[in-house]
Amino acid sequence: MHLIVIVVALLIERTLGQLTRWRQVNAFAAYVRLIERTRIGRLWLARPAGVAVILPPLIVVGAAQWAVDTHLWLGAQLLFGLAGLLISLGPRDLWEDVYALAHARTQAAHDEAEARAIALCRRATGRRSADVTAPTILGAVLVQGHERVLGVLLWFFVAGPTGALFYRLVRELPALAARDPATRATARVAEYVHGIAAWIPARIVAVIYAIAGQTRHGVAAWRTARATTHVSGVASWRLLAAVGRGALGETGTDAAGMPAERFNQALIDALSLISRAVLILLAVFAAFTLAGVLR
């Protein structure tokens, strides 16, 4: 059933762009702001234990998932899973963001291109990246392919809507925690939780990137990536970016001398690599489903 939901959700994701605007309504941020209105809530969120703010929505969705799976018919299970996955993907459409960046560069709209590049390269904590050179932007696109799509699909296939929502929430938590300098300890814990949740999926996606692209260069990039075994988001993003660029054959790219047309093509190639990775992941899901390992 999970495989069917994933395929339908991806088709809707690619054909109905208006759903992207609907998903930009950030209910999690509104929920956190509601807790911050009370003194006890502010004190709780300012402590490392504040990362447990994700538990109430997960418990609600998990209980609803159990009730739907246990007591309702298959059609209701499919609709519930589809709604949960669509909400968890994104929230912004990666393909639209990258095409908009390429178009701005082609039109020499430098301010717009810089703003879009900065948005793509923004770290999980919401902080601006140290640079927006071509290798950094390419790496950011490949990391976002995991964060917005592939990582969510992996969590959904294992744990259904609750798993997909879990990854969406832990992905947003570091940026929410980093808004207030007084909550640095909470932000560090949030980053660590995010890193743990992404550790296995990121390595699965890195393997798929290598398979979907220039495998020899992807494997070589894996060997040279630093700190790839650390249980941290930074290590996972570094690995994804390095292997992805290697699979694209762009390991030695220098932004300063790269023409706009060549860089735009590299961006499109990165999206193509992510699309192939999605197809490979779907094939793996199908194999597990047919083998009866997962439903």
PASEBA-1860 file (N, C-alpha, C; in nm, 3 decimals):
! residues 295
1> MHLIVIVV> 0.082/-0.121/0.000/0.000/0.000/0.000/0.086/0.126/0.000 ~ 0.195/0.126/0.079/0.282/0.242/0.085/0.338/0.277/-0.052 ~ 0.372/0.175/-0.131/0.425/0.200/-0.264/0.323/0.271/-0.352 ~ 0.198/0.229/-0.345/0.092/0.293/-0.424/0.077/0.439/-0.383 ~ 0.076/0.464/-0.254/0.062/0.601/-0.204/0.178/0.687/-0.252 ~ 0.300/0.634/-0.248/0.418/0.710/-0.290/0.408/0.747/-0.438 ~ 0.371/0.652/-0.521/0.361/0.678/-0.665/0.255/0.785/-0.693 ~ 0.138/0.772/-0.630/0.030/0.869/-0.652/0.072/1.007/-0.602
9> ALLIERTL> 0.136/1.012/-0.484/0.179/1.141/-0.428/0.281/1.209/-0.519 ~ 0.375/1.133/-0.574/0.475/1.192/-0.662/0.411/1.243/-0.791 ~ 0.313/1.170/-0.843/0.242/1.217/-0.962/0.169/1.348/-0.934 ~ 0.103/1.355/-0.820/0.033/1.479/-0.783/0.134/1.592/-0.763 ~ 0.244/1.559/-0.699/0.349/1.658/-0.673/0.400/1.721/-0.802 ~ 0.414/1.641/-0.906/0.471/1.691/-1.030/0.368/1.757/-1.121 ~ 0.239/1.724/-1.105/0.139/1.774/-1.199/0.050/1.885/-1.144 ~ 0.040/1.897/-1.013/-0.047/1.997/-0.952/0.034/2.091/-0.865
17> GQLTRWRQ> 0.093/2.192/-0.928/0.181/2.282/-0.856/0.112/2.363/-0.748 ~ -0.022/2.382/-0.760/-0.089/2.463/-0.659/-0.083/2.400/-0.520 ~ -0.059/2.267/-0.513/-0.047/2.204/-0.382/0.076/2.254/-0.308 ~ 0.177/2.300/-0.383/0.296/2.353/-0.319/0.262/2.474/-0.234 ~ 0.180/2.563/-0.289/0.141/2.682/-0.211/0.059/2.643/-0.089 ~ -0.024/2.540/-0.102/-0.102/2.494/0.013/-0.011/2.441/0.121 ~ 0.095/2.368/0.084/0.183/2.309/0.184/0.273/2.412/0.251 ~ 0.281/2.535/0.196/0.364/2.636/0.258/0.301/2.692/0.385
25> VNAFAAYV> 0.177/2.659/0.411/0.115/2.697/0.539/0.181/2.612/0.647 ~ 0.268/2.674/0.726/0.352/2.600/0.819/0.279/2.585/0.953 ~ 0.203/2.478/0.965/0.127/2.454/1.088/0.220/2.427/1.206 ~ 0.336/2.366/1.181/0.428/2.335/1.290/0.482/2.464/1.353 ~ 0.520/2.560/1.270/0.569/2.687/1.323/0.460/2.759/1.402 ~ 0.337/2.755/1.354/0.226/2.816/1.427/0.203/2.747/1.559 ~ 0.216/2.615/1.560/0.201/2.537/1.683/0.309/2.573/1.784 ~ 0.433/2.590/1.739/0.542/2.629/1.829/0.519/2.769/1.884
33> RLIERTRI> 0.475/2.862/1.797/0.447/2.999/1.844/0.335/3.000/1.948 ~ 0.238/2.912/1.932/0.129/2.903/2.030/0.183/2.862/2.167 ~ 0.276/2.767/2.170/0.336/2.724/2.296/0.419/2.837/2.356 ~ 0.487/2.915/2.270/0.573/3.023/2.318/0.494/3.136/2.384 ~ 0.365/3.141/2.365/0.285/3.249/2.425/0.274/3.236/2.576 ~ 0.294/3.116/2.628/0.286/3.096/2.773/0.425/3.097/2.833 ~ 0.434/3.137/2.958/0.564/3.144/3.024/0.626/3.006/3.038 ~ 0.542/2.908/3.078/0.592/2.771/3.093/0.638/2.717/2.958
41> GRLWLARP> 0.564/2.749/2.853/0.602/2.704/2.720/0.734/2.762/2.676 ~ 0.757/2.891/2.703/0.884/2.953/2.666/1.000/2.891/2.742 ~ 0.980/2.865/2.871/1.086/2.802/2.950/1.116/2.661/2.898 ~ 1.012/2.588/2.862/1.031/2.451/2.811/1.108/2.452/2.679 ~ 1.067/2.541/2.587/1.131/2.544/2.456/1.275/2.596/2.464 ~ 1.307/2.672/2.570/1.442/2.725/2.584/1.541/2.621/2.635 ~ 1.492/2.506/2.677/1.579/2.399/2.728/1.593/2.289/2.623 ~ 1.702/2.210/2.632/1.719/2.101/2.535/1.600/2.007/2.527
49> AGVAVILP> 1.528/1.990/2.640/1.409/1.904/2.638/1.300/1.960/2.548 ~ 1.316/2.086/2.504/1.218/2.146/2.416/1.204/2.077/2.282 ~ 1.304/1.994/2.244/1.292/1.922/2.116/1.176/1.823/2.121 ~ 1.130/1.790/2.241/1.014/1.700/2.254/0.886/1.767/2.208 ~ 0.895/1.891/2.162/0.777/1.960/2.109/0.720/1.886/1.988 ~ 0.800/1.802/1.924/0.751/1.729/1.807/0.665/1.609/1.847 ~ 0.671/1.569/1.975/0.602/1.446/2.015/0.449/1.456/2.009 ~ 0.385/1.564/2.059/0.238/1.567/2.054/0.181/1.548/1.914
57> PLIVVGAA> 0.228/1.623/1.811/0.170/1.597/1.677/0.200/1.457/1.626 ~ 0.317/1.403/1.660/0.349/1.267/1.616/0.259/1.164/1.684 ~ 0.230/1.186/1.812/0.140/1.094/1.883/0.000/1.099/1.824 ~ -0.047/1.220/1.792/-0.181/1.234/1.733/-0.188/1.163/1.598 ~ -0.088/1.189/1.512/-0.089/1.127/1.379/-0.068/0.977/1.390 ~ 0.020/0.934/1.482/0.041/0.790/1.499/-0.084/0.719/1.546 ~ -0.157/0.780/1.640/-0.281/0.720/1.687/-0.385/0.716/1.576 ~ -0.393/0.824/1.497/-0.487/0.826/1.385/-0.449/0.720/1.282
65> QWAVDTHL> -0.320/0.704/1.257/-0.275/0.603/1.162/-0.312/0.462/1.209 ~ -0.291/0.437/1.337/-0.328/0.305/1.392/-0.478/0.281/1.380 ~ -0.558/0.383/1.413/-0.704/0.368/1.406/-0.751/0.345/1.263 ~ -0.693/0.420/1.168/-0.733/0.404/1.029/-0.693/0.266/0.978 ~ -0.570/0.223/1.009/-0.524/0.093/0.962/-0.601/-0.022/1.024 ~ -0.649/-0.003/1.148/-0.714/-0.112/1.220/-0.864/-0.121/1.191 ~ -0.929/-0.005/1.179/-1.075/-0.006/1.178/-1.139/0.037/1.047 ~ -1.064/0.099/0.958/-1.125/0.151/0.837/-1.082/0.070/0.714
73> WLGAQLLF> -1.151/0.092/0.606/-1.127/0.016/0.486/-1.003/0.067/0.413 ~ -0.960/-0.009/0.312/-0.834/0.021/0.244/-0.834/0.159/0.180 ~ -0.948/0.200/0.125/-0.953/0.332/0.062/-0.923/0.444/0.158 ~ -0.972/0.434/0.281/-0.944/0.536/0.383/-0.795/0.536/0.419 ~ -0.734/0.418/0.426/-0.591/0.409/0.454/-0.510/0.477/0.344 ~ -0.549/0.456/0.219/-0.478/0.518/0.108/-0.491/0.670/0.112 ~ -0.611/0.721/0.137/-0.632/0.865/0.142/-0.556/0.928/0.258 ~ -0.558/0.862/0.375/-0.486/0.915/0.491/-0.335/0.918/0.463
81> GLAGLLIS> -0.284/0.810/0.406/-0.142/0.806/0.373/-0.105/0.910/0.269 ~ -0.190/0.929/0.170/-0.162/1.028/0.065/-0.158/1.169/0.122 ~ -0.255/1.202/0.207/-0.257/1.335/0.268/-0.133/1.356/0.354 ~ -0.095/1.254/0.433/0.022/1.268/0.518/0.150/1.286/0.439 ~ 0.164/1.214/0.328/0.287/1.225/0.249/0.294/1.359/0.176 ~ 0.182/1.404/0.120/0.183/1.532/0.049/0.217/1.648/0.143 ~ 0.168/1.640/0.265/0.199/1.745/0.363/0.347/1.741/0.401 ~ 0.406/1.623/0.404/0.544/1.608/0.450/0.647/1.638/0.342
89> LGPRDLWE> 0.611/1.623/0.215/0.705/1.655/0.107/0.725/1.806/0.100 ~ 0.842/1.844/0.049/0.865/1.988/0.027/0.915/2.060/0.151 ~ 0.856/2.175/0.189/0.731/2.228/0.136/0.743/2.292/-0.002 ~ 0.857/2.350/-0.037/0.872/2.409/-0.168/0.911/2.302/-0.270 ~ 0.872/2.325/-0.395/0.904/2.232/-0.501/1.047/2.258/-0.547 ~ 1.134/2.158/-0.532/1.276/2.174/-0.565/1.295/2.203/-0.712 ~ 1.220/2.135/-0.798/1.234/2.155/-0.942/1.200/2.299/-0.980 ~ 1.093/2.352/-0.925/1.056/2.491/-0.955/1.163/2.587/-0.906
97> DVYALAHA> 1.218/2.564/-0.788/1.321/2.652/-0.734/1.445/2.653/-0.822 ~ 1.488/2.535/-0.867/1.610/2.526/-0.947/1.588/2.586/-1.086 ~ 1.473/2.558/-1.147/1.444/2.617/-1.278/1.436/2.769/-1.269 ~ 1.381/2.820/-1.160/1.373/2.965/-1.142/1.512/3.025/-1.128 ~ 1.602/2.957/-1.057/1.740/3.005/-1.045/1.808/3.005/-1.181 ~ 1.794/2.896/-1.257/1.857/2.888/-1.390/1.802/2.998/-1.481 ~ 1.671/3.023/-1.474/1.611/3.127/-1.558/1.664/3.264/-1.520 ~ 1.676/3.292/-1.390/1.728/3.422/-1.346/1.871/3.442/-1.393
105> RTQAAHDE> 1.952/3.336/-1.390/2.090/3.347/-1.438/2.093/3.370/-1.589 ~ 2.005/3.303/-1.663/2.000/3.320/-1.808/1.961/3.463/-1.845 ~ 1.868/3.521/-1.769/1.821/3.657/-1.795/1.911/3.763/-1.733 ~ 2.022/3.720/-1.672/2.116/3.812/-1.607/2.049/3.894/-1.497 ~ 1.948/3.836/-1.434/1.884/3.901/-1.320/1.965/3.866/-1.195 ~ 2.072/3.939/-1.174/2.172/3.899/-1.074/2.117/3.901/-0.932 ~ 2.039/4.001/-0.898/1.985/4.008/-0.762/1.892/3.890/-0.734 ~ 1.804/3.860/-0.830/1.712/3.747/-0.811/1.789/3.615/-0.806
113> AEARAIAL> 1.889/3.601/-0.895/1.967/3.477/-0.896/2.041/3.459/-0.764 ~ 2.099/3.569/-0.711/2.170/3.559/-0.584/2.075/3.523/-0.470 ~ 1.955/3.584/-0.468/1.859/3.555/-0.363/1.814/3.409/-0.368 ~ 1.790/3.359/-0.489/1.748/3.219/-0.502/1.861/3.124/-0.466 ~ 1.984/3.158/-0.502/2.098/3.073/-0.467/2.117/3.069/-0.316 ~ 2.104/3.184/-0.251/2.117/3.190/-0.104/2.009/3.105/-0.038 ~ 1.885/3.113/-0.091/1.776/3.035/-0.034/1.802/2.885/-0.048 ~ 1.855/2.843/-0.162/1.884/2.701/-0.181/1.997/2.653/-0.090
121> CRRATGRR> 2.095/2.740/-0.065/2.211/2.702/0.014/2.193/2.723/0.163 ~ 2.078/2.777/0.204/2.056/2.804/0.346/2.062/2.675/0.426 ~ 2.131/2.680/0.538/2.153/2.560/0.619/2.025/2.517/0.691 ~ 2.033/2.396/0.747/1.916/2.343/0.817/1.875/2.430/0.935 ~ 1.971/2.504/0.991/1.942/2.591/1.103/1.881/2.724/1.059 ~ 1.869/2.745/0.928/1.817/2.871/0.879/1.924/2.973/0.854 ~ 2.049/2.946/0.896/2.158/3.041/0.875/2.204/3.038/0.730 ~ 2.254/3.152/0.686/2.304/3.164/0.549/2.435/3.086/0.535
129> SADVTAPT> 2.453/3.022/0.419/2.576/2.949/0.392/2.691/3.046/0.377 ~ 2.812/2.998/0.404/2.929/3.084/0.398/2.958/3.132/0.256 ~ 2.919/3.056/0.155/2.942/3.096/0.017/2.830/3.041/-0.070 ~ 2.818/3.097/-0.190/2.718/3.051/-0.287/2.786/3.027/-0.421 ~ 2.902/2.963/-0.418/2.971/2.928/-0.541/2.900/2.811/-0.608 ~ 2.939/2.782/-0.733/2.874/2.677/-0.810/2.878/2.541/-0.740 ~ 2.995/2.496/-0.689/2.995/2.367/-0.619/2.902/2.365/-0.499 ~ 2.895/2.477/-0.424/2.808/2.483/-0.308/2.662/2.474/-0.349
137> ILGAVLVQ> 2.624/2.545/-0.456/2.486/2.543/-0.501/2.448/2.404/-0.552 ~ 2.536/2.342/-0.630/2.509/2.206/-0.679/2.494/2.110/-0.561 ~ 2.585/2.120/-0.466/2.575/2.035/-0.347/2.447/2.058/-0.272 ~ 2.405/2.186/-0.261/2.281/2.219/-0.189/2.160/2.158/-0.259 ~ 2.158/2.162/-0.392/2.046/2.102/-0.466/2.038/1.952/-0.437 ~ 2.153/1.886/-0.437/2.157/1.742/-0.412/2.117/1.709/-0.268 ~ 2.157/1.793/-0.174/2.115/1.774/-0.035/1.965/1.797/-0.023 ~ 1.915/1.901/-0.090/1.771/1.928/-0.084/1.689/1.816/-0.149
145> GHERVLGV> 1.749/1.747/-0.248/1.681/1.631/-0.304/1.654/1.525/-0.200 ~ 1.748/1.511/-0.106/1.727/1.419/0.006/1.629/1.476/0.107 ~ 1.648/1.602/0.145/1.569/1.661/0.252/1.422/1.678/0.214 ~ 1.397/1.718/0.092/1.259/1.748/0.052/1.185/1.627/-0.004 ~ 1.259/1.530/-0.061/1.192/1.421/-0.132/1.238/1.284/-0.084 ~ 1.364/1.249/-0.111/1.408/1.111/-0.093/1.407/1.066/0.052 ~ 1.455/1.151/0.143/1.454/1.115/0.284/1.313/1.096/0.337 ~ 1.221/1.183/0.292/1.081/1.172/0.334/1.022/1.040/0.283
153> LLWFFVAG> 1.052/1.004/0.158/0.999/0.879/0.102/1.051/0.757/0.179 ~ 1.177/0.760/0.217/1.232/0.648/0.294/1.162/0.633/0.429 ~ 1.143/0.745/0.497/1.075/0.739/0.627/0.929/0.698/0.611 ~ 0.865/0.743/0.503/0.725/0.705/0.481/0.715/0.556/0.452 ~ 0.804/0.503/0.372/0.795/0.361/0.337/0.812/0.272/0.458 ~ 0.892/0.316/0.554/0.916/0.235/0.675/0.805/0.253/0.777 ~ 0.759/0.377/0.798/0.667/0.404/0.909/0.540/0.477/0.867 ~ 0.511/0.488/0.739/0.387/0.549/0.695/0.383/0.699/0.719
161> PTGALFYR> 0.263/0.758/0.726/0.250/0.903/0.745/0.321/0.954/0.870 ~ 0.323/0.874/0.976/0.391/0.916/1.099/0.541/0.931/1.074 ~ 0.600/0.839/0.999/0.742/0.848/0.968/0.774/0.968/0.882 ~ 0.691/0.993/0.780/0.713/1.109/0.694/0.701/1.239/0.772 ~ 0.599/1.248/0.858/0.581/1.368/0.938/0.697/1.385/1.036 ~ 0.744/1.275/1.094/0.858/1.283/1.185/0.977/1.348/1.117 ~ 1.008/1.306/0.994/1.126/1.365/0.929/1.101/1.511/0.892 ~ 0.979/1.543/0.852/0.948/1.683/0.821/0.968/1.771/0.945
169> LVRELPAL> 0.924/1.722/1.061/0.934/1.803/1.183/1.078/1.815/1.231 ~ 1.154/1.706/1.232/1.293/1.715/1.279/1.377/1.797/1.183 ~ 1.334/1.805/1.056/1.406/1.888/0.960/1.380/2.036/0.985 ~ 1.260/2.071/1.030/1.226/2.211/1.055/1.269/2.258/1.194 ~ 1.286/2.165/1.286/1.312/2.201/1.426/1.440/2.283/1.445 ~ 1.554/2.251/1.380/1.674/2.333/1.403/1.656/2.480/1.368 ~ 1.588/2.509/1.256/1.568/2.648/1.216/1.477/2.720/1.316 ~ 1.374/2.653/1.365/1.285/2.715/1.464/1.359/2.740/1.595
177> AARDPATR> 1.442/2.643/1.635/1.516/2.659/1.761/1.623/2.767/1.751 ~ 1.677/2.789/1.631/1.785/2.887/1.614/1.736/3.030/1.603 ~ 1.605/3.051/1.603/1.553/3.187/1.592/1.592/3.272/1.711 ~ 1.601/3.211/1.830/1.630/3.284/1.953/1.770/3.248/2.001 ~ 1.862/3.345/2.011/1.998/3.314/2.058/2.001/3.251/2.197 ~ 1.895/3.273/2.274/1.892/3.218/2.410/1.869/3.067/2.411 ~ 1.833/3.011/2.296/1.802/2.868/2.291/1.909/2.790/2.215 ~ 2.035/2.831/2.231/2.143/2.765/2.157/2.155/2.617/2.194
185> ATARVAEY> 2.136/2.587/2.321/2.144/2.446/2.363/2.035/2.364/2.295 ~ 1.915/2.421/2.289/1.805/2.352/2.221/1.836/2.335/2.073 ~ 1.893/2.438/2.011/1.928/2.430/1.869/2.030/2.320/1.843 ~ 2.128/2.308/1.933/2.229/2.203/1.915/2.166/2.064/1.926 ~ 2.077/2.047/2.023/2.009/1.918/2.037/1.921/1.890/1.915 ~ 1.853/1.994/1.866/1.767/1.978/1.748/1.849/1.936/1.627 ~ 1.968/1.998/1.609/2.056/1.959/1.499/2.101/1.814/1.515 ~ 2.128/1.773/1.638/2.173/1.636/1.661/2.062/1.536/1.628
193> VHGIAAWI> 1.939/1.567/1.671/1.825/1.479/1.641/1.804/1.470/1.490 ~ 1.814/1.583/1.423/1.803/1.585/1.277/1.911/1.497/1.214 ~ 2.033/1.510/1.264/2.143/1.429/1.211/2.121/1.281/1.229 ~ 2.069/1.241/1.346/2.040/1.099/1.371/1.933/1.049/1.275 ~ 1.826/1.129/1.258/1.717/1.088/1.170/1.761/1.076/1.025 ~ 1.862/1.156/0.986/1.905/1.157/0.846/2.022/1.064/0.819 ~ 2.085/1.008/0.922/2.212/0.937/0.903/2.197/0.819/0.806 ~ 2.106/0.728/0.833/2.089/0.612/0.745/2.028/0.652/0.611
201> PARIVAVI> 1.918/0.730/0.607/1.863/0.769/0.477/1.964/0.841/0.388 ~ 2.045/0.929/0.447/2.141/1.004/0.366/2.242/0.911/0.300 ~ 2.284/0.808/0.369/2.381/0.714/0.311/2.316/0.624/0.206 ~ 2.190/0.591/0.227/2.118/0.517/0.123/2.107/0.602/-0.002 ~ 2.071/0.729/0.015/2.058/0.818/-0.100/2.193/0.841/-0.167 ~ 2.300/0.852/-0.089/2.433/0.869/-0.149/2.469/0.749/-0.237 ~ 2.437/0.628/-0.190/2.460/0.508/-0.272/2.380/0.516/-0.402 ~ 2.254/0.558/-0.390/2.168/0.567/-0.509/2.220/0.674/-0.605
209> YAIAGQTR> 2.268/0.788/-0.552/2.328/0.889/-0.639/2.444/0.830/-0.719 ~ 2.529/0.754/-0.650/2.643/0.694/-0.718/2.599/0.596/-0.827 ~ 2.495/0.519/-0.797/2.444/0.423/-0.896/2.379/0.495/-1.013 ~ 2.307/0.603/-0.986/2.230/0.673/-1.089/2.317/0.762/-1.177 ~ 2.440/0.791/-1.135/2.527/0.879/-1.212/2.655/0.809/-1.255 ~ 2.763/0.880/-1.251/2.894/0.825/-1.285/2.948/0.752/-1.162 ~ 2.923/0.623/-1.159/2.947/0.545/-1.037/3.091/0.553/-0.989 ~ 3.184/0.543/-1.082/3.326/0.543/-1.041/3.362/0.673/-0.972
217> HGVAAWRT> 3.319/0.785/-1.027/3.350/0.914/-0.966/3.273/0.934/-0.836 ~ 3.150/0.881/-0.830/3.074/0.892/-0.707/3.138/0.816/-0.593 ~ 3.183/0.693/-0.621/3.251/0.613/-0.518/3.380/0.680/-0.475 ~ 3.456/0.735/-0.571/3.581/0.804/-0.536/3.553/0.924/-0.448 ~ 3.444/0.997/-0.477/3.409/1.113/-0.394/3.371/1.070/-0.254 ~ 3.304/0.955/-0.241/3.268/0.904/-0.108/3.394/0.881/-0.025 ~ 3.496/0.825/-0.089/3.619/0.795/-0.016/3.691/0.920/0.031 ~ 3.677/1.028/-0.044/3.749/1.151/-0.009/3.667/1.245/0.078
225> ARATTHVS> 3.536/1.222/0.090/3.453/1.308/0.175/3.497/1.294/0.320 ~ 3.503/1.404/0.390/3.552/1.402/0.528/3.439/1.378/0.627 ~ 3.472/1.311/0.736/3.381/1.294/0.851/3.249/1.231/0.811 ~ 3.252/1.136/0.719/3.127/1.079/0.670/3.064/0.984/0.770 ~ 3.138/0.941/0.872/3.081/0.846/0.968/3.021/0.917/1.090 ~ 3.042/1.047/1.103/2.990/1.118/1.219/2.838/1.122/1.217 ~ 2.776/1.104/1.334/2.631/1.111/1.344/2.592/1.258/1.358 ~ 2.599/1.329/1.249/2.562/1.470/1.247/2.508/1.504/1.110
233> GVASWRLL> 2.422/1.605/1.107/2.368/1.647/0.979/2.476/1.700/0.887 ~ 2.573/1.774/0.943/2.679/1.832/0.861/2.755/1.723/0.785 ~ 2.787/1.613/0.854/2.859/1.504/0.788/2.774/1.442/0.678 ~ 2.646/1.425/0.703/2.558/1.367/0.602/2.544/1.458/0.482 ~ 2.530/1.590/0.504/2.516/1.683/0.391/2.645/1.685/0.311 ~ 2.760/1.682/0.380/2.888/1.681/0.309/2.900/1.558/0.221 ~ 2.858/1.444/0.274/2.866/1.320/0.196/2.772/1.325/0.075 ~ 2.649/1.368/0.096/2.554/1.377/-0.015/2.604/1.472/-0.124
241> AAVGRGAL> 2.655/1.588/-0.084/2.704/1.684/-0.182/2.823/1.630/-0.259 ~ 2.918/1.568/-0.187/3.039/1.519/-0.252/3.007/1.405/-0.348 ~ 2.930/1.307/-0.302/2.898/1.193/-0.387/2.812/1.237/-0.505 ~ 2.715/1.326/-0.479/2.630/1.374/-0.588/2.708/1.448/-0.693 ~ 2.798/1.538/-0.652/2.881/1.609/-0.750/2.972/1.513/-0.824 ~ 3.023/1.414/-0.752/3.105/1.314/-0.819/3.025/1.237/-0.923 ~ 2.903/1.200/-0.888/2.818/1.127/-0.983/2.783/1.212/-1.104 ~ 2.788/1.345/-1.088/2.763/1.435/-1.200/2.890/1.466/-1.279
249> GETGTDAA> 3.005/1.421/-1.225/3.132/1.454/-1.290/3.174/1.597/-1.270 ~ 3.129/1.660/-1.160/3.156/1.801/-1.135/3.243/1.820/-1.011 ~ 3.328/1.726/-0.980/3.405/1.734/-0.856/3.505/1.849/-0.855 ~ 3.556/1.886/-0.971/3.659/1.991/-0.973/3.609/2.123/-1.025 ~ 3.480/2.147/-1.021/3.422/2.267/-1.080/3.458/2.391/-1.000 ~ 3.500/2.495/-1.073/3.527/2.625/-1.010/3.425/2.725/-1.060 ~ 3.352/2.788/-0.971/3.242/2.876/-1.011/3.291/2.999/-1.086 ~ 3.410/3.048/-1.055/3.453/3.176/-1.110/3.457/3.174/-1.263
257> GMPAERFN> 3.501/3.064/-1.321/3.514/3.061/-1.466/3.405/2.984/-1.537 ~ 3.297/2.950/-1.470/3.192/2.868/-1.531/3.089/2.958/-1.600 ~ 3.068/2.941/-1.731/2.966/3.020/-1.800/2.827/2.987/-1.746 ~ 2.736/3.083/-1.762/2.600/3.063/-1.711/2.535/2.942/-1.774 ~ 2.558/2.921/-1.905/2.494/2.809/-1.973/2.543/2.676/-1.916 ~ 2.672/2.666/-1.890/2.726/2.541/-1.838/2.675/2.514/-1.697 ~ 2.671/2.619/-1.616/2.623/2.600/-1.479/2.475/2.565/-1.478 ~ 2.397/2.631/-1.565/2.255/2.598/-1.575/2.236/2.452/-1.613
265> QALIDALS> 2.319/2.403/-1.706/2.309/2.263/-1.745/2.345/2.172/-1.629 ~ 2.444/2.213/-1.548/2.481/2.133/-1.431/2.365/2.126/-1.331 ~ 2.291/2.237/-1.316/2.175/2.236/-1.229/2.068/2.140/-1.279 ~ 2.043/2.144/-1.411/1.944/2.053/-1.470/1.990/1.909/-1.456 ~ 2.120/1.886/-1.473/2.173/1.751/-1.456/2.154/1.702/-1.313 ~ 2.168/1.793/-1.216/2.145/1.755/-1.076/2.001/1.713/-1.054 ~ 1.906/1.787/-1.114/1.765/1.747/-1.103/1.740/1.613/-1.170 ~ 1.806/1.590/-1.283/1.790/1.461/-1.351/1.844/1.348/-1.265
273> LISRAVLI> 1.957/1.373/-1.196/2.013/1.272/-1.107/1.915/1.240/-0.994 ~ 1.854/1.343/-0.937/1.755/1.321/-0.831/1.635/1.243/-0.884 ~ 1.591/1.276/-1.005/1.477/1.204/-1.064/1.510/1.057/-1.085 ~ 1.631/1.029/-1.132/1.671/0.889/-1.149/1.682/0.819/-1.015 ~ 1.728/0.893/-0.914/1.736/0.835/-0.780/1.597/0.799/-0.728 ~ 1.498/0.882/-0.757/1.360/0.852/-0.717/1.313/0.723/-0.784 ~ 1.343/0.708/-0.913/1.301/0.587/-0.986/1.369/0.463/-0.928 ~ 1.498/0.474/-0.897/1.569/0.360/-0.837/1.510/0.326/-0.702
281> LLAVFAAF> 1.479/0.429/-0.623/1.420/0.406/-0.491/1.284/0.338/-0.504 ~ 1.206/0.379/-0.602/1.076/0.315/-0.624/1.094/0.168/-0.662 ~ 1.196/0.139/-0.743/1.223/-0.001/-0.779/1.261/-0.083/-0.656 ~ 1.340/-0.024/-0.567/1.377/-0.094/-0.443/1.253/-0.117/-0.357 ~ 1.168/-0.014/-0.345/1.043/-0.030/-0.270/0.958/-0.141/-0.328 ~ 0.949/-0.145/-0.461/0.868/-0.249/-0.526/0.923/-0.388/-0.496 ~ 1.057/-0.401/-0.497/1.117/-0.530/-0.467/1.087/-0.574/-0.324 ~ 1.096/-0.482/-0.229/1.064/-0.514/-0.090/0.916/-0.550/-0.075
289> TLAGVLR> 0.831/-0.477/-0.148/0.688/-0.504/-0.139/0.655/-0.641/-0.195 ~ 0.711/-0.675/-0.311/0.685/-0.804/-0.372/0.740/-0.919/-0.287 ~ 0.850/-0.893/-0.218/0.909/-0.995/-0.131/0.833/-1.011/-0.001 ~ 0.738/-0.920/0.024/0.660/-0.929/0.146/0.731/-0.876/0.269 ~ 0.847/-0.809/0.249/0.920/-0.755/0.364/0.846/-0.637/0.424 ~ 0.795/-0.551/0.336/0.718/-0.435/0.379/0.593/-0.427/0.292 ~ 0.490/-0.362/0.345/0.365/-0.357/0.268/0.359/-0.234/0.181
END
